[in-house]
């Protein structure tokens, strides 16, 4: 069974759909707060982690390193949480943080503005005008966030396997449609899919350890994994940094070999 990610605007019914799918399929329901708590275990602020998932970086933040650290920790926490499959994640950009593959069923939910306004007014105790402004601001932030970090349009249907409009479809009907799709053979959690998730989880953990260690916390990396073989890509200033990367990455459980050739070439440039 796959991992299901649900992308939605604020007050579009994503949580209700996730809970329905969890009950229907027997999957774990994972929300943003669970991931924030896991990531915050490394000693960072939960409030700042939430902001990293919601707010697009300002121009000044793009010149800073903190946003990178937070997103690295969030990805590592999410990959570890869903690595065994049978999970529904409803949170910002889950399908992007977990990357694509046959083991990820990427769902996009949209809802009419009237429904969203009603839900926002009831839950947040806002006037209609305040609710409209809140929803517009949150949607704008999410659109900018995904564009800046991944270069994709948050609302582009090509980024999803299924898009459902709740204007005329009840949550229960949407739940049945997605449950049926999740049970199809094309979304089975095969051995190959499990290996891909394990690779992502390991790569994310190595990247997180590099981001947390004082010797390399000022650097930014891309990390790839394949059956325990780790490749680290990024710019370094000297051979000492390469040695520190080797020390940190090699100590992560599951790492069998390291390829730091790109880092070494950077020190010679």
Order of alpha helices (4+ residues) and beta strands (2+ residues): beta-alpha-beta-alpha-alpha-alpha-alpha-beta-alpha-beta-alpha-alpha-beta-alpha-alpha-beta-beta-alpha-beta-alpha
